[in-house]
Amino acid sequence: MKAKNEQLNKLTALQLKVTQECGTEPAFNNEYWDNHREGIYVDIVSGQALFSSKDKFNSGTGWPSFTRPINDSGIVEKKDASHGMVRTEVKSRDAGSHLA
């Protein structure tokens, strides 16, 4: 728990809002939506590897989108109807960081 708190203290206000308060980065104006470098996307709080750039695709939404996680056990999916529609919320399993 202490390690997580230390990591949270290093986040920007936007990173904290997105990962811990289920916020949303601006579409087409965020750090990774148009990133084409090869690599692994990790949870900014825990460092857990979540997605590979090899599984990234252009969804047209303005946010990075992936066909699958590196490991299914690394994420948690939850039905969410809080925004007037039914969607799937995705969180990292280790740190509970909101991903989508």
DAFEN-V488078 format. One record per pair of residues at least 12 apart in sequence whose C-alpha atoms are under 10 Angstrom apart, sorted by the first residue. I is the first residue (numbers start at 1). J is the second residue. D is the distance in Angstrom with one decimal. If there is no record, write none. Layout:
# DAFEN-V488078
i & j & d
I & J & D
I & J & D
This chain:
# DAFEN-V488078
i & j & d
1 & 95 & 9.5
3 & 45 & 9.1
3 & 46 & 8.5
4 & 45 & 6.5
4 & 46 & 6.9
4 & 94 & 10.0
4 & 95 & 7.5
5 & 45 & 8.9
6 & 45 & 9.1
7 & 44 & 8.1
7 & 45 & 5.6
7 & 46 & 7.6
7 & 47 & 9.6
8 & 20 & 8.8
8 & 44 & 8.9
8 & 45 & 6.5
8 & 46 & 9.5
9 & 45 & 9.8
10 & 44 & 9.7
10 & 45 & 9.0
11 & 44 & 8.2
11 & 45 & 8.2
15 & 44 & 8.4
15 & 45 & 9.5
15 & 97 & 10.0
16 & 44 & 9.8
16 & 45 & 9.3
16 & 97 & 9.3
16 & 98 & 9.8
17 & 98 & 9.3
18 & 97 & 8.1
18 & 98 & 6.4
18 & 99 & 7.7
18 & 100 & 9.0
19 & 43 & 9.0
19 & 44 & 8.4
19 & 45 & 8.2
19 & 91 & 8.5
19 & 92 & 9.4
19 & 95 & 9.3
19 & 96 & 7.9
19 & 97 & 4.5
19 & 98 & 4.5
19 & 99 & 6.7
19 & 100 & 9.3
20 & 45 & 9.6
20 & 91 & 9.9
20 & 95 & 9.3
20 & 96 & 7.7
20 & 97 & 5.9
20 & 98 & 6.3
20 & 99 & 9.7
21 & 97 & 8.8
21 & 98 & 7.6
22 & 89 & 9.0
22 & 90 & 9.9
22 & 91 & 9.3
22 & 97 & 8.2
22 & 98 & 5.4
22 & 99 & 8.0
22 & 100 & 8.1
23 & 98 & 8.0
23 & 99 & 9.4
23 & 100 & 9.1
24 & 63 & 9.6
24 & 98 & 9.3
24 & 99 & 9.1
24 & 100 & 8.1
25 & 62 & 9.5
25 & 63 & 8.2
26 & 62 & 8.0
26 & 63 & 8.3
27 & 60 & 9.6
27 & 61 & 6.8
27 & 62 & 4.4
27 & 63 & 5.9
27 & 64 & 9.6
28 & 60 & 9.1
28 & 61 & 7.6
28 & 62 & 4.1
28 & 63 & 6.6
28 & 64 & 9.5
29 & 62 & 7.4
29 & 63 & 8.5
30 & 62 & 8.1
30 & 63 & 7.4
30 & 64 & 9.2
31 & 63 & 9.0
31 & 64 & 9.3
32 & 62 & 9.1
32 & 63 & 7.1
32 & 64 & 6.0
32 & 65 & 9.7
33 & 56 & 9.9
33 & 57 & 9.9
33 & 58 & 8.5
33 & 59 & 9.7
33 & 60 & 9.5
33 & 61 & 8.6
33 & 62 & 5.6
33 & 63 & 4.5
33 & 64 & 4.5
33 & 65 & 8.0
34 & 58 & 8.6
34 & 62 & 7.9
34 & 63 & 8.0
34 & 64 & 7.4
35 & 53 & 9.0
35 & 56 & 9.7
35 & 64 & 8.1
36 & 53 & 7.7
36 & 54 & 9.8
36 & 56 & 8.9
36 & 57 & 9.8
37 & 53 & 7.3
37 & 54 & 9.7
38 & 52 & 7.9
38 & 53 & 5.4
38 & 54 & 7.2
38 & 56 & 9.8
39 & 51 & 8.7
39 & 52 & 6.1
39 & 53 & 5.4
39 & 54 & 7.9
40 & 52 & 4.6
40 & 53 & 6.1
40 & 54 & 8.8
40 & 55 & 9.9
40 & 70 & 8.9
41 & 53 & 7.3
41 & 64 & 10.0
41 & 69 & 9.7
41 & 70 & 9.4
42 & 92 & 9.4
43 & 74 & 9.9
43 & 91 & 9.4
43 & 92 & 6.9
43 & 93 & 9.6
43 & 94 & 8.8
43 & 95 & 7.8
43 & 96 & 9.3
43 & 97 & 7.1
43 & 98 & 9.3
43 & 99 & 8.5
44 & 92 & 10.0
44 & 95 & 9.2
44 & 97 & 8.2
45 & 92 & 9.4
45 & 94 & 9.1
45 & 95 & 6.5
45 & 96 & 8.9
45 & 97 & 7.2
46 & 92 & 8.8
46 & 93 & 9.6
46 & 94 & 6.8
46 & 95 & 5.7
46 & 96 & 9.1
46 & 97 & 8.6
47 & 94 & 9.2
47 & 95 & 9.0
48 & 74 & 7.8
48 & 75 & 10.0
48 & 92 & 8.1
48 & 93 & 9.0
48 & 94 & 7.4
48 & 95 & 8.5
49 & 69 & 8.9
49 & 70 & 7.2
49 & 71 & 8.5
49 & 74 & 7.9
49 & 92 & 9.5
50 & 68 & 9.1
50 & 69 & 5.6
50 & 70 & 5.5
50 & 71 & 7.0
50 & 72 & 8.9
50 & 73 & 9.6
50 & 74 & 6.4
50 & 75 & 7.5
50 & 92 & 7.6
50 & 93 & 9.7
50 & 99 & 9.9
51 & 65 & 9.4
51 & 66 & 7.1
51 & 67 & 9.0
51 & 68 & 7.2
51 & 69 & 4.8
51 & 70 & 5.1
51 & 71 & 8.2
51 & 74 & 9.5
52 & 66 & 8.0
52 & 67 & 9.5
52 & 68 & 8.5
52 & 69 & 7.3
52 & 70 & 6.3
53 & 65 & 9.6
53 & 66 & 8.0
53 & 70 & 10.0
54 & 66 & 8.6
54 & 67 & 9.2
54 & 68 & 9.9
54 & 70 & 10.0
55 & 67 & 5.4
55 & 68 & 6.4
55 & 69 & 8.0
55 & 70 & 8.7
56 & 68 & 8.4
56 & 69 & 9.8
63 & 100 & 9.1
64 & 100 & 9.6
65 & 100 & 9.2
72 & 93 & 9.7
73 & 92 & 9.1
73 & 93 & 7.3
73 & 94 & 9.6
74 & 91 & 8.7
74 & 92 & 6.0
74 & 93 & 5.3
74 & 94 & 7.2
74 & 95 & 9.9
75 & 90 & 6.6
75 & 91 & 5.6
75 & 92 & 4.5
75 & 93 & 4.8
75 & 94 & 8.1
75 & 95 & 9.8
75 & 96 & 8.6
75 & 97 & 9.4
75 & 98 & 9.9
75 & 99 & 9.1
76 & 88 & 9.8
76 & 89 & 8.1
76 & 90 & 5.7
76 & 91 & 5.2
76 & 92 & 6.1
76 & 93 & 5.7
76 & 94 & 9.5
76 & 96 & 8.3
76 & 97 & 9.9
76 & 98 & 9.6
76 & 99 & 9.8
77 & 89 & 5.6
77 & 90 & 4.7
77 & 91 & 6.6
77 & 92 & 8.9
77 & 93 & 9.3
77 & 100 & 9.4
78 & 90 & 6.6
78 & 91 & 8.3
87 & 100 & 9.5
88 & 100 & 7.7
